[in-house]
Amino acid sequence: MKNRKIDPLTTALAWIAIVVVAGPMIALLAKVPYSHLFSQLQSGHSLTAVVLSLWTSALALIAVTVLGVPLAWWLTHGNQRLAGVIRPIVLAPIALPPTVAGLALLGLLSRRGLIGTFIYSQTGWQMPFTQSAVIFTGIFIGLPFMVLIAESGFTSLPREIEDAATIDRATGSQLFRLIAIPQARSSIITGAALAWARILGEFGATMMFAGSLPGVTQTWSMQIYQELDLNPDAAYALSLILLAIALAIVVILRRPLREAFSR
């Protein structure tokens, strides 16, 4: 594709935007202690926090996929008047401030929460400040990303394929499992990757709902925050891995992402 002519002002503003985004990441890369990177990754509770984040985010992602893909299908093929009301509610956590998200989770599941008070009265157990809270926060934060991307994939499916399946007497379940999911697998994978990255890097909501107990609920992002005062080299080392994961996801999925958000 030929380069199109762009006026100098637009070019200058574009480069300023690039510097604003790339500058902090370049600065982070410059501060990483490469000579003793691996030793810093194993300092204190760093490795424990990384392992905790990996397995809790994996469990949250499984739940996000199991729940989010059917929800995305329902939003595209269910009652559209009702879907128009439900969709903004489902997607709201994307724009919700993390502290508000954490407070909302406490309002629902703390010992005095709408559901939590019943659970506590019946079992004596409460979810906040447990590893279950870390996982549930991940589901709450990651689900909208899966729904947003998967719904885009389902919306773009050729109508002819669905009509042909209906003529062949495919049930609603068969249409969803055997036709829609395989056809939209690229969007589903993209949604899963974005949801996982968002869950892995979550900080504010998890801090409020699950706390930051070393070895129990202290996640990767929380460990970075703590190490910033105690051992900045470890904080930069841990941040480097998260940056690498984020860049890898965007590079690998750049085409599906462009297609998903261009529909």
Legacy VTK file of the C-alpha trace (Angstrom):
# vtk DataFile Version 3.0
C-alpha trace
ASCII
DATASET POLYDATA
POINTS 263 float
0.000 0.000 0.000
1.347 3.420 -0.946
1.994 5.969 1.758
-0.580 8.718 1.617
0.288 12.350 2.031
-0.188 13.587 5.600
0.055 17.209 6.624
2.892 18.248 9.011
0.593 19.098 11.935
-1.086 15.690 11.872
2.321 14.011 11.636
3.646 16.015 14.585
0.613 15.185 16.738
0.899 11.524 15.789
4.542 11.408 16.888
3.699 13.161 20.155
1.082 10.475 20.796
3.644 7.763 20.020
6.120 9.286 22.475
3.440 9.572 25.178
2.678 5.852 24.874
6.123 4.469 24.056
8.158 6.780 26.302
7.145 5.237 29.651
7.665 1.720 28.310
11.131 2.597 27.003
11.958 4.160 30.376
10.824 0.971 32.136
13.040 -1.129 29.860
15.977 1.164 30.612
15.549 0.714 34.376
15.412 -3.100 34.380
18.430 -4.677 36.170
19.326 -7.083 33.353
22.595 -8.194 35.005
20.739 -9.796 37.902
17.258 -10.114 36.446
16.553 -13.703 37.470
17.751 -13.240 41.040
15.418 -10.245 41.412
12.491 -12.266 40.094
13.080 -14.759 42.911
13.560 -12.208 45.692
11.155 -12.046 48.637
7.666 -13.214 47.768
8.026 -12.334 44.077
7.935 -15.866 42.711
5.038 -16.800 44.998
3.063 -13.786 43.767
3.749 -14.676 40.131
2.642 -18.294 40.609
-0.474 -17.146 42.485
-1.392 -14.748 39.692
-0.863 -17.365 36.997
-3.077 -20.062 38.480
-5.818 -17.742 39.731
-5.948 -15.932 36.384
-6.113 -19.298 34.591
-9.087 -20.405 36.681
-10.778 -17.039 36.204
-10.215 -17.275 32.455
-11.853 -20.716 32.302
-14.918 -19.295 34.041
-14.890 -16.220 31.795
-14.859 -18.412 28.690
-17.527 -20.830 29.922
-19.838 -17.948 30.854
-18.836 -15.233 28.399
-19.160 -17.110 25.104
-22.778 -18.231 25.726
-23.610 -14.732 26.972
-22.179 -13.188 23.790
-24.264 -15.591 21.692
-27.391 -14.752 23.670
-26.779 -11.029 23.220
-26.661 -11.474 19.448
-29.526 -13.972 19.077
-31.722 -13.539 22.143
-34.433 -10.996 22.920
-32.897 -7.832 21.479
-34.925 -5.422 23.590
-33.715 -7.163 26.738
-30.206 -7.506 25.324
-30.128 -3.752 24.787
-30.605 -3.320 28.538
-28.266 -6.120 29.629
-25.355 -5.289 27.292
-24.353 -1.961 28.934
-24.508 -3.603 32.374
-22.251 -6.472 31.273
-19.729 -4.148 29.631
-19.728 -1.519 32.392
-16.735 -3.014 34.313
-14.510 -2.077 31.369
-14.996 1.598 32.223
-15.569 1.189 35.960
-12.836 2.622 38.226
-11.020 -0.254 39.980
-11.830 1.042 43.460
-15.522 1.224 42.584
-15.346 -2.320 41.189
-13.771 -3.517 44.442
-16.393 -1.732 46.506
-19.155 -3.274 44.378
-17.724 -6.752 45.006
-17.595 -6.070 48.738
-21.180 -4.839 48.609
-22.227 -8.132 47.076
-20.095 -10.743 48.831
-18.757 -9.360 52.108
-20.301 -10.653 55.344
-22.685 -7.695 55.163
-23.176 -7.844 51.400
-26.382 -8.617 49.542
-25.437 -12.272 49.025
-22.461 -12.501 51.363
-24.560 -11.956 54.473
-26.610 -15.074 53.670
-23.505 -17.137 52.903
-21.852 -16.015 56.142
-24.904 -16.693 58.273
-25.255 -20.204 56.856
-21.598 -21.266 56.676
-19.528 -18.798 58.702
-17.376 -18.245 55.596
-16.845 -15.032 53.700
-15.164 -14.575 50.338
-13.248 -11.283 50.827
-9.512 -11.602 51.535
-9.323 -15.176 50.247
-7.946 -16.668 47.039
-11.540 -17.186 45.935
-11.878 -13.401 46.010
-8.876 -13.063 43.696
-10.487 -15.464 41.220
-13.946 -13.878 41.422
-12.466 -10.428 40.880
-10.748 -11.748 37.776
-14.043 -13.106 36.460
-15.803 -9.802 37.103
-13.045 -7.803 35.397
-12.362 -10.183 32.504
-15.882 -11.220 31.482
-16.775 -7.968 29.649
-13.712 -8.287 27.389
-14.684 -11.794 26.352
-18.288 -10.767 25.714
-17.294 -7.679 23.726
-14.965 -9.517 21.339
-16.963 -12.759 21.061
-20.178 -10.859 20.328
-18.375 -9.028 17.547
-17.350 -12.394 16.100
-20.843 -13.844 16.318
-22.363 -10.732 14.733
-20.104 -11.066 11.699
-21.072 -14.682 10.950
-22.649 -15.041 7.498
-26.409 -15.255 7.825
-26.498 -17.872 5.051
-24.672 -20.398 7.231
-27.218 -20.068 10.024
-30.116 -20.258 7.571
-28.684 -23.408 6.002
-28.248 -25.025 9.418
-31.822 -24.125 10.332
-33.109 -25.652 7.103
-31.155 -28.815 7.948
-33.063 -28.877 11.255
-30.115 -28.048 13.472
-31.188 -27.320 17.041
-30.264 -24.099 18.783
-27.607 -25.970 20.755
-26.110 -27.525 17.617
-26.085 -24.189 15.849
-24.165 -22.656 18.756
-21.723 -25.516 19.481
-21.043 -26.928 16.029
-21.322 -23.879 13.790
-21.120 -20.576 15.635
-18.215 -21.380 17.968
-15.948 -22.887 15.277
-16.723 -20.006 12.909
-16.011 -17.383 15.597
-13.033 -19.144 17.187
-10.632 -16.352 16.212
-12.731 -13.781 18.069
-13.141 -16.101 21.052
-9.382 -16.667 21.288
-8.774 -12.932 20.997
-11.330 -12.203 23.703
-9.765 -14.838 25.957
-6.283 -13.384 25.481
-7.419 -9.847 26.269
-9.432 -11.014 29.266
-6.471 -12.999 30.615
-4.094 -10.049 30.224
-6.571 -7.780 32.013
-7.083 -10.304 34.822
-3.342 -10.862 35.230
-2.651 -7.163 35.617
-5.622 -6.274 37.841
-4.684 -4.293 40.953
-7.233 -1.915 42.463
-10.332 -4.092 42.616
-8.345 -7.096 43.835
-6.632 -4.993 46.505
-9.988 -3.857 47.889
-11.786 -7.185 47.665
-9.014 -9.720 48.301
-6.389 -7.675 50.109
-2.654 -8.152 49.729
-1.694 -11.019 52.020
1.755 -12.423 51.068
1.430 -15.976 49.819
-2.362 -15.848 50.009
-3.822 -12.997 47.964
-0.801 -10.880 47.034
-0.808 -10.959 43.245
1.852 -10.030 40.711
0.732 -6.385 40.438
0.546 -6.004 44.211
4.030 -7.442 44.567
5.323 -4.828 42.121
3.679 -2.079 44.171
5.229 -3.375 47.390
8.683 -3.897 45.897
8.753 -0.356 44.528
9.602 0.875 48.041
11.544 -2.141 49.308
13.459 -3.264 46.216
12.931 -1.174 43.048
15.082 -3.544 40.970
12.656 -6.390 41.716
9.704 -4.141 40.833
11.206 -3.330 37.436
12.111 -6.975 36.814
8.558 -8.099 37.550
7.164 -5.277 35.418
9.339 -6.316 32.490
7.644 -9.725 32.306
4.161 -8.208 32.367
5.166 -5.731 29.655
6.550 -8.567 27.541
3.293 -10.519 27.936
1.209 -7.482 26.963
3.321 -6.759 23.881
3.316 -10.419 22.840
-0.492 -10.612 23.042
-0.957 -7.458 20.975
1.611 -8.495 18.347
0.300 -12.050 17.990
-3.339 -10.957 17.870
-2.903 -7.696 15.959
-4.932 -8.882 12.951
-7.856 -10.372 14.939
-7.896 -7.268 17.142
-8.041 -4.976 14.131
-10.857 -7.038 12.628
-12.803 -7.198 15.901
-12.763 -3.463 16.505
-13.369 -2.513 12.885
-16.755 -4.230 12.708
LINES 1 264
263 0 1 2 3 4 5 6 7 8 9 10 11 12 13 14 15 16 17 18 19 20 21 22 23 24 25 26 27 28 29 30 31 32 33 34 35 36 37 38 39 40 41 42 43 44 45 46 47 48 49 50 51 52 53 54 55 56 57 58 59 60 61 62 63 64 65 66 67 68 69 70 71 72 73 74 75 76 77 78 79 80 81 82 83 84 85 86 87 88 89 90 91 92 93 94 95 96 97 98 99 100 101 102 103 104 105 106 107 108 109 110 111 112 113 114 115 116 117 118 119 120 121 122 123 124 125 126 127 128 129 130 131 132 133 134 135 136 137 138 139 140 141 142 143 144 145 146 147 148 149 150 151 152 153 154 155 156 157 158 159 160 161 162 163 164 165 166 167 168 169 170 171 172 173 174 175 176 177 178 179 180 181 182 183 184 185 186 187 188 189 190 191 192 193 194 195 196 197 198 199 200 201 202 203 204 205 206 207 208 209 210 211 212 213 214 215 216 217 218 219 220 221 222 223 224 225 226 227 228 229 230 231 232 233 234 235 236 237 238 239 240 241 242 243 244 245 246 247 248 249 250 251 252 253 254 255 256 257 258 259 260 261 262
